[in-house]
Amino acid sequence: MFRFEELEIWELSQDYARDCYSLASHFPKEEKYALADQLRRAAVSISNNIAEGSAFSNAKFKSFLDISIGSTLETVNIISFAIRSGYLGASEKDVMYEKAEKLVRKIRSFKNYLK
């Protein structure tokens, strides 16, 4: 087992990415290779950076965790734009914002633990 596979933040980020993929599938066909793809890539980037960062020293790992937080916030922005564009409903926003906030809190907490 790899170090990152034992981390709760990695598990949460995988679940969050799966949820983002599900949301992206509801976007209009013309957004398949634009906004939907951007949401999917940003969502997977969260766990990718946790995995990649786990191979380095704690100091460098923290930088990768910052990127994971940034990718999480990128997904929030894309979801917000999708709602404003009528691709998603407000109920999806509430659920995804709650999950994103939890994920960011957990990543920050883990980052502080690494100090």
C-alpha positions in Angstrom: 0.0 0.0 0.0 1.2 3.5 -0.8 1.4 6.2 1.8 -1.3 8.3 0.3 -3.8 5.4 0.2 -3.9 5.4 4.0 -4.9 9.1 4.1 -8.5 10.1 4.8 -8.0 13.2 2.7 -7.1 11.0 -0.3 -10.2 8.9 0.2 -12.4 12.0 0.5 -10.9 13.6 -2.6 -11.5 10.4 -4.6 -15.2 10.5 -3.5 -15.4 14.2 -4.3 -14.0 13.6 -7.7 -16.5 10.9 -8.4 -19.3 13.3 -7.4 -17.9 16.0 -9.7 -17.8 13.5 -12.6 -21.4 12.7 -11.9 -22.3 16.4 -12.0 -20.3 16.9 -15.2 -22.4 14.3 -16.9 -25.5 16.5 -16.5 -23.9 19.4 -18.4 -25.1 20.1 -22.0 -23.5 18.2 -24.8 -21.7 21.3 -26.0 -19.9 21.5 -22.7 -18.6 18.0 -22.8 -15.1 19.0 -23.9 -15.1 22.4 -22.2 -16.6 23.1 -18.8 -17.4 19.4 -18.0 -13.9 18.4 -18.9 -12.4 21.2 -16.8 -14.5 20.2 -13.8 -13.3 16.6 -14.1 -9.7 17.5 -14.5 -9.7 19.9 -11.5 -11.5 17.3 -9.4 -9.0 14.5 -10.2 -6.1 17.0 -9.6 -7.0 17.1 -5.9 -6.2 13.4 -5.2 -3.4 13.4 -7.8 -1.5 16.1 -5.9 -2.1 14.3 -2.6 -0.7 11.1 -4.1 2.2 12.9 -5.8 3.1 15.0 -2.8 3.2 12.0 -0.5 6.4 10.8 -2.2 8.3 13.8 -0.9 9.4 15.4 2.4 6.7 16.9 4.6 7.8 20.4 3.6 7.3 19.7 -0.1 4.2 17.6 0.6 2.6 20.7 2.1 3.1 22.6 -1.2 1.2 19.8 -3.0 -1.5 20.0 -0.4 -1.9 23.7 -1.2 -2.3 22.8 -4.9 -5.0 20.3 -3.8 -6.9 23.0 -2.0 -6.6 25.3 -5.0 -8.0 22.5 -7.2 -10.9 22.1 -4.8 -11.7 25.8 -5.0 -11.4 25.6 -8.8 -14.2 22.9 -8.8 -16.3 25.2 -6.5 -15.9 28.0 -9.0 -16.9 25.8 -11.9 -19.9 24.4 -10.1 -21.0 28.0 -9.3 -20.6 29.0 -12.9 -22.6 25.9 -14.0 -25.4 26.9 -11.7 -25.4 30.5 -13.0 -25.5 29.0 -16.5 -28.5 26.8 -15.7 -26.6 23.5 -16.0 -27.1 22.6 -12.4 -29.6 23.3 -9.7 -29.1 25.1 -6.4 -29.5 21.8 -4.4 -26.4 20.5 -6.1 -24.5 23.6 -5.1 -25.4 23.2 -1.4 -24.3 19.5 -1.4 -21.0 20.1 -3.3 -20.1 23.2 -1.4 -20.5 21.3 1.9 -18.3 18.5 0.6 -15.7 20.9 -0.7 -15.6 22.8 2.6 -15.1 19.6 4.5 -12.3 18.5 2.1 -10.5 21.8 2.4 -10.8 21.8 6.2 -9.4 18.2 6.3 -6.5 19.0 4.0 -5.6 22.1 6.0 -5.8 20.1 9.2 -3.5 17.4 7.8 -1.1 20.1 6.5 -0.9 21.6 10.0 -0.2 18.1 11.3 2.8 17.8 9.0 4.5 20.8 10.7 
